[in-house]
Structure formats: structure tokens, C-alpha cells
Amino acid sequence: MIREIVLYGDPVLRVKCPPITEITDHLHALAADMLETMEAAEGIGLAAPQIGQTLRLAVIDVTGAEQPCSFLRVDGQPANLADFMPLKFTNPELNMGKDKAIMNEGCLSFPDIRTEIRRGDLVKAKLTLLDGRTILLETDGLLSRAIQHETDHLNGILFIDRATPAAKLSL
């Protein structure tokens, strides 16, 4: 079921979501709705607050991107992107590399707004998947950026918060 995407200005987008303690049928159904909503909006990621739910749940699918990442490791081993897409995860814990990358970024809660955002180029993400497994995923590029962007949503942080002052003036 396609859900309505919450737009900037709604207070739910500023809530730091509490950890999920149990994977339930409701979470599976919600993640399926989130994927359908994200795909209908032509996005690559969606966090639960963006559909009005204060849950530490997000979905990502970068398989349609020209170059989603240059490497992917899961639990220290090389992994195939297709085996993990769409990525449905809860309770992310992130560590970013020291190197930064600037990339043009948008957000489904900010229709028609894009700006340059500086984020960690690499991410190591401890994620709990909806099958109950906890994995350590390491990647770069668009997938790294999407994980960071959606995790920010779960912490009540919006991409415009990371924009430079000059970029904010042009929004």
C-alpha cells in the first residue's frame, strides 16, 4: 500500500526514533508499504518518520543507480549488492571514514529541492535486518550516502541541516 509521504515542516521529521526491540509482522508489512511508497515516488530510500511512523526502520534500494557503490562487504566478506537489495533495516549504528565526499542530494520529504551535501565517503553500518540478523555492512558511494541519509531521518536530522550556509540561502 502506498503511504502519504510527510513533508518538511511536519514535527515527526524531527523526532529521534526509539530503538526497535522486536521484529514483528507489522514491521514487515510496514517495510513493504515503505518500499512501494519509495518506488512510486522514484526514490532510493525512505525512513519510517517520512510516512509518519516514529520507528527506527528504513528501506533502501539503489539497484537502479548507474554506479551505486564501488565495493560492498558484509561481515568482512565481499558481497553481491543484489543479495541485499532492497535493504530493509532497523536500529542502524554508523561509523564513517575520515574522507568526505560532496554529492548532490535530495529527499522525498522535500519535493523538487536538491543541494550539495558533504558526508562520509565510506560507511560501516551495523544494521539489524528484518530477518533478525545483525550485519556489519561496509560500502561507499550512493549506497553509503543513502544509509547515512536514512539514518539521519531516524535521528530527527534532515539533509538541509547538513547543507552549507551558502547552499541554504539558495534553497
C-alpha positions as CSV (number, residue, x, y, z in Angstrom):
1,M,0.0,0.0,0.0
2,I,1.4,3.4,-1.0
3,R,1.5,5.7,2.0
4,E,1.5,9.5,2.1
5,I,5.0,11.0,2.4
6,V,5.3,13.5,5.2
7,L,6.7,16.8,4.0
8,Y,9.1,19.3,5.6
9,G,7.5,21.2,8.4
10,D,5.8,18.2,10.0
11,P,7.2,17.7,13.5
12,V,7.5,13.9,13.1
13,L,10.6,14.6,10.9
14,R,12.4,16.0,13.9
15,V,11.8,13.1,16.3
16,K,14.6,10.9,17.4
17,C,13.1,7.4,17.0
18,P,13.4,4.9,19.8
19,P,15.1,1.5,19.1
20,I,13.0,-1.3,17.8
21,T,13.1,-4.2,20.2
22,E,11.2,-6.8,18.3
23,I,10.8,-7.7,14.6
24,T,7.0,-8.2,14.1
25,D,4.6,-8.9,11.2
26,H,3.6,-5.3,11.5
27,L,7.2,-4.2,10.7
28,H,7.4,-6.5,7.7
29,A,4.1,-5.1,6.4
30,L,5.2,-1.5,7.1
31,A,8.6,-2.1,5.3
32,A,6.7,-3.5,2.3
33,D,4.5,-0.4,2.2
34,M,7.6,1.8,2.6
35,L,9.2,0.1,-0.4
36,E,6.1,0.5,-2.5
37,T,5.8,4.2,-1.5
38,M,9.5,4.8,-2.2
39,E,9.3,3.2,-5.6
40,A,6.1,5.2,-6.5
41,A,7.9,8.4,-5.6
42,E,11.0,7.3,-7.6
43,G,13.3,7.4,-4.5
44,I,16.1,5.3,-3.4
45,G,15.5,5.4,0.3
46,L,12.7,6.0,2.8
47,A,12.7,6.2,6.6
48,A,9.7,5.4,8.8
49,P,9.3,9.0,10.0
50,Q,8.7,10.0,6.4
51,I,5.4,8.2,6.5
52,G,4.6,9.5,10.0
53,Q,5.9,6.5,12.0
54,T,8.4,7.1,14.8
55,L,10.2,3.8,14.3
56,R,13.9,3.1,13.7
57,L,13.1,1.5,10.4
58,A,14.4,2.4,6.9
59,V,14.4,0.9,3.4
60,I,16.9,1.5,0.6
61,D,17.2,0.2,-3.0
62,V,20.0,1.5,-5.2
63,T,19.9,-1.2,-7.8
64,G,18.6,1.2,-10.4
65,A,21.6,3.5,-10.0
66,E,24.3,3.6,-12.6
67,Q,27.1,3.1,-10.0
68,P,25.6,2.5,-6.6
69,C,29.0,1.7,-4.9
70,S,32.5,0.5,-5.8
71,F,32.6,-2.1,-3.1
72,L,30.3,-3.9,-0.6
73,R,31.4,-6.0,2.3
74,V,29.1,-7.7,4.7
75,D,30.6,-9.1,7.9
76,G,34.1,-8.5,6.5
77,Q,33.4,-10.5,3.3
78,P,32.9,-9.2,-0.3
79,A,29.1,-9.3,-1.0
80,N,26.9,-9.0,-4.0
81,L,24.7,-5.9,-4.0
82,A,21.7,-7.8,-5.4
83,D,21.7,-10.2,-2.4
84,F,20.9,-7.3,-0.1
85,M,18.6,-5.1,-2.1
86,P,16.1,-3.9,-1.2
87,L,17.8,-3.3,2.1
88,K,15.3,-3.2,5.0
89,F,16.9,-2.4,8.3
90,T,16.4,-1.3,11.9
91,N,18.5,0.3,14.6
92,P,21.5,1.4,12.5
93,E,24.8,2.3,14.1
94,L,27.2,4.1,11.8
95,N,30.9,4.8,11.7
96,M,32.1,6.9,8.8
97,G,35.6,7.1,7.4
98,K,37.6,10.2,7.7
99,D,37.4,11.0,4.0
100,K,34.4,13.1,2.9
101,A,32.6,13.4,-0.4
102,I,30.3,16.0,-1.7
103,M,27.3,14.8,-3.7
104,N,24.1,16.4,-4.9
105,E,21.3,15.1,-2.6
106,G,17.5,15.2,-2.5
107,C,14.8,14.0,-0.2
108,L,11.3,12.7,-0.7
109,S,10.1,15.0,2.1
110,F,11.5,18.0,0.2
111,P,10.0,17.6,-3.3
112,D,12.0,19.4,-6.0
113,I,14.8,20.5,-3.7
114,R,18.3,19.3,-4.2
115,T,21.6,20.6,-2.9
116,E,25.3,19.6,-2.4
117,I,25.8,17.7,0.9
118,R,29.1,16.7,2.4
119,R,29.1,13.3,4.1
120,G,31.5,10.5,4.9
121,D,32.7,8.8,1.7
122,L,32.7,5.3,3.4
123,V,30.4,3.9,6.0
124,K,30.5,0.9,8.3
125,A,26.9,0.3,9.3
126,K,25.8,-2.2,12.0
127,L,22.2,-3.0,10.8
128,T,19.5,-5.4,12.0
129,L,17.7,-6.8,9.0
130,L,14.1,-7.8,9.2
131,D,15.0,-11.5,9.1
132,G,16.6,-10.8,12.6
133,R,20.2,-11.0,11.5
134,T,22.6,-8.2,12.6
135,I,25.2,-7.5,10.0
136,L,28.2,-5.1,9.6
137,L,27.9,-3.6,6.1
138,E,30.8,-1.6,4.6
139,T,30.4,0.4,1.5
140,D,30.9,3.7,-0.4
141,G,29.2,5.8,-3.0
142,L,25.5,6.2,-3.3
143,L,24.7,3.3,-1.0
144,S,26.9,4.8,1.7
145,R,25.1,8.2,1.3
146,A,21.7,6.6,1.3
147,I,22.4,4.7,4.6
148,Q,23.7,7.9,6.2
149,H,20.7,10.0,4.9
150,E,18.1,7.5,6.1
151,T,19.8,7.1,9.5
152,D,19.8,10.9,9.9
153,H,16.0,10.7,9.4
154,L,15.8,8.2,12.3
155,N,17.7,10.7,14.4
156,G,15.5,13.7,13.5
157,I,18.2,15.2,11.3
158,L,17.3,16.4,7.8
159,F,19.6,16.8,4.8
160,I,19.2,20.5,4.8
161,D,20.8,20.5,8.3
162,R,24.0,19.3,6.6
163,A,23.9,21.9,3.8
164,T,26.4,24.7,3.8
165,P,25.2,28.2,4.7
166,A,25.6,29.3,1.1
167,A,23.6,26.3,-0.1
168,K,20.8,27.0,2.5
169,L,20.5,30.5,1.1
170,S,19.8,29.1,-2.4
171,L,17.1,26.7,-1.2
